[in-house]
Amino acid sequence: MTFRELHDGALPLLLPNAWDVASAIAFVEAGFPAVGTTSFGVAAGAGAPDGRGATRDATRALAHALAALPAHVSVDVEDGYSESPEEVADYVAGLRVAGVNLEDSTGGRLVEPAAHAAKVAAVKARNPDVYVNARTDTYWLGQDATLSATLERAAAYVEAGADGVFVPGATKPAELRDLAANLPVPVNVLVIPELSLAHLADLGIRRVSTGSLPYRAALDAAVAVATAVRDGAPPPAATPYQVMQDRLLRYARG
C-alpha cells in the first residue's frame, strides 16, 4: 500500500515516531508499515530544545539513513527551517521521504496562515508525491485555540494543497468530530490516552501519531533500569543484545 492509502483503513493509521535509526528499525520489526520522526527526540538527543530549528541537519541525515528501511517514512521538519517557501520546498525535495509534517508556528508563536499556506503550496509544487501533513499549533500552543480559528487555518492549508491536517493538542471528542467532518482530508492527532483507535475512528480521525511519547518513555525506562540495579532490585527484561545486533547487521547490509 502507498503511504496515502494507509490513511484509508478501518482504524486510523498509527504512526510511531522514531528519533534515530535503531528506534525506527524496532518499530518496523514490530510490524509498523510506516514510521515518522519526532523533532523533539532528534533535538533532545543533541541537547537542543525542540521547535527552534536546531534539527535541520540532523533531520536530513536521519531521513537519508531511514531510506533503506522497508517502510514508508514521514519526517517532522518543524516549520521547514526557513521563512522562504522556496527554500522549504528545496529542503523537502532533498529528503526523499514519503511524507512530512510542516507546522504553522516558529519559536513558540503561530505564524500568519497565509505564510504557512505559501510553504505548503511550494512544497507540493516542488514535491507533488510527498504527503504534506499541515500541522496547526492552535491547541498545542494555546493560541487562537478555538474550533473556528483552527478550521480557518486548516482550510487555508488544504486549499494550498495539504494532503492531511495535524492538530496536536485537540483532545475533546466533539471537537475532533467537528474537525474531521469539516475538513476534506485526513485529520491527524496525537495519542489521546482515554480514546482508543476504534473510538477515534468513530470520530472520523484517520491518523494518530505517537509524537515524542516513545522517546520520553524510553528515557524513563533507561532510568528505571539504572535505579533498579542501584537499589538492589531485579532489572527489567530487555531485547537480547544479539537480536538488536542482528537487526543492525541486516540494516548495514542494506
C-alpha positions in Angstrom: 0.0 0.0 0.0 1.1 3.6 -0.6 1.6 5.9 2.3 -1.5 7.8 1.3 -3.6 4.6 1.2 -2.6 3.7 4.7 -4.8 6.6 5.9 -7.9 4.8 4.5 -8.1 1.7 6.8 -10.8 0.7 9.2 -8.7 2.2 12.0 -6.6 5.4 11.9 -3.0 4.9 10.8 -0.9 4.7 13.9 2.4 6.3 13.1 5.2 5.7 15.7 7.7 8.4 15.8 11.4 7.4 15.9 14.4 9.5 16.9 17.2 7.5 15.4 17.9 4.5 13.2 17.7 1.9 16.0 14.3 3.1 17.2 13.0 3.2 13.6 14.2 -0.4 13.0 12.5 -1.5 16.1 9.2 -0.1 15.0 9.5 -1.7 11.6 10.4 -5.0 13.2 7.2 -4.7 15.3 5.2 -4.6 12.1 4.5 -0.9 11.5 4.3 -0.2 7.8 5.1 3.5 8.2 7.4 5.4 10.7 7.6 9.0 11.5 10.3 11.0 13.2 10.0 13.3 16.3 11.7 16.6 16.2 11.7 16.6 20.0 13.6 13.4 20.1 16.0 14.4 17.5 16.7 17.8 19.1 16.9 16.3 22.6 19.4 13.7 21.5 21.7 16.6 20.5 21.0 18.6 23.7 18.8 21.2 22.0 15.3 22.4 22.7 12.5 21.5 20.3 11.0 23.9 17.8 14.0 26.2 17.5 15.3 25.0 14.1 18.2 23.0 15.6 17.2 19.8 13.9 17.6 20.8 10.3 20.8 18.9 9.5 20.1 16.0 11.9 16.7 15.5 10.4 18.1 15.4 6.9 20.7 12.9 7.9 18.1 10.8 9.7 15.8 10.8 6.7 18.6 9.6 4.4 19.5 6.9 6.9 15.9 5.6 7.1 15.5 5.4 3.3 16.8 1.8 3.4 14.0 0.6 5.7 11.1 -1.4 4.2 8.6 1.1 5.4 7.2 4.5 4.5 8.9 7.4 6.3 7.3 10.7 7.2 9.6 13.3 8.6 8.9 16.1 11.1 10.5 19.2 9.6 9.2 21.7 12.2 8.4 24.9 10.3 10.6 23.9 7.3 13.6 25.7 8.8 13.1 28.8 6.7 10.6 31.7 6.1 11.1 31.2 2.4 8.6 28.8 0.8 11.1 28.0 -2.0 13.8 27.1 0.5 11.4 24.9 2.4 10.4 23.2 -0.8 14.0 22.6 -1.8 14.8 21.2 1.7 11.9 18.7 1.5 13.0 17.7 -2.0 16.3 16.6 -0.6 14.9 14.3 2.0 13.5 11.6 -0.4 10.7 10.6 2.0 7.0 9.7 1.7 5.7 12.5 3.8 6.5 15.5 6.0 4.9 17.3 8.9 5.1 21.1 8.4 3.9 23.2 11.4 2.5 26.7 11.4 4.5 28.1 14.3 8.0 29.3 14.8 9.8 29.8 18.1 6.6 29.1 20.0 4.4 31.6 18.2 1.8 31.0 15.4 2.6 32.5 12.0 0.1 34.0 9.7 -1.9 31.4 7.9 -1.1 32.8 4.5 2.6 32.5 5.2 2.2 28.8 6.1 -0.1 28.1 3.2 2.6 29.5 0.9 5.0 27.0 2.3 2.5 24.1 1.8 1.9 25.2 -1.8 5.6 25.5 -2.6 6.4 22.1 -1.2 3.5 20.4 -3.1 4.5 22.2 -6.4 8.1 21.0 -6.0 7.3 17.6 -4.5 3.8 16.5 -5.7 4.2 12.9 -4.5 5.2 13.9 -0.9 2.3 13.6 1.6 2.2 17.0 3.3 0.7 16.9 6.7 0.0 20.5 7.6 0.2 21.0 11.3 -1.7 23.8 13.0 -0.5 24.6 16.6 -3.5 26.5 17.8 -4.4 24.0 20.5 -0.8 22.9 21.1 0.3 26.4 22.0 -2.9 27.7 23.4 -3.1 30.5 20.8 -6.3 31.0 18.9 -7.3 27.7 20.4 -10.8 27.6 19.1 -12.5 25.3 16.7 -13.4 28.1 14.3 -9.8 29.5 14.2 -8.3 26.1 13.8 -10.7 25.2 10.9 -10.0 28.5 9.2 -6.2 27.8 9.3 -6.7 24.2 8.3 -8.9 25.1 5.3 -6.3 27.5 4.0 -3.7 24.8 4.1 -6.0 22.3 2.4 -6.7 24.9 -0.3 -2.9 25.3 -0.7 -2.6 21.5 -1.4 -2.1 19.9 2.0 -2.8 16.1 1.9 -3.7 16.0 5.6 -4.1 18.2 8.7 -2.4 17.6 12.1 -4.0 19.2 15.2 -1.9 18.3 18.2 -3.4 19.2 21.5 -7.0 18.7 20.3 -8.5 16.1 22.6 -12.2 16.7 23.1 -14.4 14.2 21.2 -16.8 16.8 20.0 -14.0 19.0 18.6 -12.3 16.0 16.9 -15.6 15.0 15.3 -16.1 18.6 14.0 -12.6 18.8 12.7 -13.0 15.5 10.8 -16.4 16.4 9.5 -15.4 19.8 8.2 -12.1 19.0 6.5 -11.9 17.0 3.3 -8.5 15.5 4.1 -7.4 13.0 6.8 -7.2 14.6 10.2 -4.2 13.6 12.4 -4.0 13.9 16.2 -1.5 12.8 18.9 -2.2 9.8 21.1 -5.1 10.5 23.5 -4.8 8.0 26.3 -8.6 7.9 27.0 -9.6 7.5 23.4 -8.8 4.2 21.6 -8.0 3.9 17.9 -11.5 2.5 17.4 -13.1 5.4 19.2 -11.0 7.9 17.2 -12.1 6.1 14.0 -15.7 6.6 15.0 -15.0 10.3 15.4 -13.6 10.4 11.9 -9.9 10.7 12.8 -7.6 9.0 10.2 -4.1 9.2 11.7 -2.7 9.1 15.2 1.0 10.0 15.9 2.9 8.9 19.0 4.9 12.1 18.9 7.7 12.2 21.5 5.9 9.8 23.8 8.1 6.7 22.9 11.3 8.8 23.3 10.2 10.1 26.7 9.1 6.7 27.8 12.4 5.2 26.6 14.3 7.7 28.8 12.1 6.8 31.8 12.7 3.1 31.1 16.5 3.7 31.0 16.4 5.5 34.3 14.3 2.7 35.8 17.0 0.1 34.8 19.8 2.0 36.5 17.7 2.8 39.5 16.7 -0.9 39.9 20.3 -2.0 39.8 21.4 0.7 42.2 18.6 -0.2 44.7 19.2 -4.0 44.5 16.0 -4.8 42.6 16.0 -7.1 39.6 16.4 -5.2 36.3 13.6 -5.4 33.8 13.9 -7.8 30.8 15.1 -6.4 27.5 15.5 -7.5 23.9 18.7 -9.5 23.9 21.9 -7.8 22.6 22.4 -10.3 19.8 18.9 -9.7 18.5 19.5 -6.0 18.3 22.9 -6.5 16.8 21.5 -8.8 14.1 18.9 -6.1 13.2 21.7 -3.6 12.7 23.8 -6.0 10.7 20.8 -6.6 8.4 20.4 -2.8 8.1 24.1 -2.3 7.4 24.0 -4.9 4.6 21.1 -3.0 3.0 
